[in-house]
Amino acid sequence: MSKKIILITGASRGIGFATSRYLAGEKHQVLATARSGELLDSLKSYSKRIDCVACDLLDAGSLQKIIDYVRDHNMEIQALIHNAGGLINKPFRELTDQDWNTMWEMNVLSAVRLLRALLPFFAKQAHIVTIGSMGGFQGSSKFPGLSAYSTSKGALSVWSECMAAELKDMGISVNCLCLGAVQTEMFQMAFPGVKAPLKSAEIAEFIGDFALKAHKYMNGKVLPVALGDP
Ligand SMILES: NC(=O)c1ccc[n+]([C@@H]2O[C@H](COP(=O)([O-])OP(=O)(O)OC[C@H]3O[C@@H](n4cnc5c(N)ncnc54)[C@H](OP(=O)(O)O)[C@@H]3O)[C@@H](O)[C@H]2O)c1
């Protein structure tokens, strides 16, 4: 019999780490991934319900490790929380083509490649939750230095809507959560010295519950999840 899992990317620290812990604590089987094997080992030590695969989402050979792991362990993906992301904080005039490509690769193409490779392993009625950003939510406040990041997150939101339409016939729902400020390393890079109103463990509970239940009520939604500005 196949093993139902929740796959979480970007799980070595911050929001992905906390969400993995939360869901394992709620007795769900989690497959957690990120580049740092050492940090994933510390995540794994919290629960026997957490399996980990160290993988660089920007490297096709490395990405294959997740696919092999899922197939070899006869896993069926009940939910995918695509949380991995990167941020460049630079004024527009200093941003190079390479910076723009990095943001596109990390925040959009990584999700595209992962989903394309994993599609055969999804359960019926599965839920894909992409982690967007308030910076990429139309009409939200924008901040200097974050144009490449926010643009890539905006693209991730639109891609999520497109996937919801395209995967509906397979019974897969896709929703995007555009997060506001959460106290993590990435938040410090974006807003040095600013204190976020939420900790990772607090938003983890919301993301985890959303991934488990929200697809019963919505599909193709891009939702702002923020207490303030930023
Ligand atoms: N914190 C906020 O205020 C905030 C607000 C809006 C949206 N978000 C979004 O929430 C998500 C999580 O953010 P966070 O604040 O928790 O960030 P974080 O602490 O910087 O964590 C990012 C995660 O992504 C992983 N990652 C980065 N590059 C990777 C790659 N090439 N391959 C595989 N994994 C990679 C990192 O692990 P390794 O370095 O080990 O690979 C890490 O686990 C991101 O998508 C972010 O854009 C955060």
The ligand as a Gaussian input file, in Angstrom:
#p B3LYP/6-31G(d) Opt

LIG

0 1
 N        9.496000      35.473000       6.009000
 C        8.653000      36.301000       5.437000
 O        8.346000      37.389000       5.965000
 C        8.022000      35.933000       4.124000
 C        7.071000      36.819000       3.597000
 C        6.474000      36.495000       2.397000
 C        6.778000      35.314000       1.762000
 N        7.713000      34.462000       2.285000
 C        8.005000      33.241000       1.560000
 O        7.954000      32.138000       2.432000
 C        8.850000      31.135000       1.991000
 C        9.757000      30.709000       3.141000
 O       10.472000      31.858000       3.556000
 P       11.365000      31.969000       4.871000
 O       11.202000      33.352000       5.343000
 O       11.134000      30.811000       5.762000
 O       12.822000      31.884000       4.172000
 P       14.209000      31.263000       4.604000
 O       14.326000      31.206000       6.080000
 O       15.242000      31.983000       3.816000
 O       14.079000      29.759000       4.053000
 C       14.104000      29.491000       2.678000
 C       14.111000      27.988000       2.479000
 O       14.253000      27.736000       1.064000
 C       15.295000      26.778000       0.885000
 N       15.977000      26.974000      -0.404000
 C       16.551000      28.118000      -0.858000
 N       17.144000      27.899000      -2.041000
 C       16.932000      26.580000      -2.343000
 C       17.301000      25.747000      -3.426000
 N       18.036000      26.205000      -4.467000
 N       16.925000      24.451000      -3.419000
 C       16.203000      23.953000      -2.385000
 N       15.811000      24.695000      -1.331000
 C       16.186000      25.990000      -1.310000
 C       16.253000      27.038000       2.060000
 O       17.011000      25.905000       2.392000
 P       18.545000      25.650000       1.995000
 O       19.269000      26.969000       2.080000
 O       19.000000      24.621000       2.997000
 O       18.459000      25.110000       0.609000
 C       15.271000      27.325000       3.194000
 O       14.841000      26.107000       3.783000
 C        9.613000      31.724000       0.810000
 O        9.055000      31.284000      -0.394000
 C        9.388000      33.215000       0.973000
 O        9.483000      33.911000      -0.236000
 C        8.332000      34.759000       3.457000

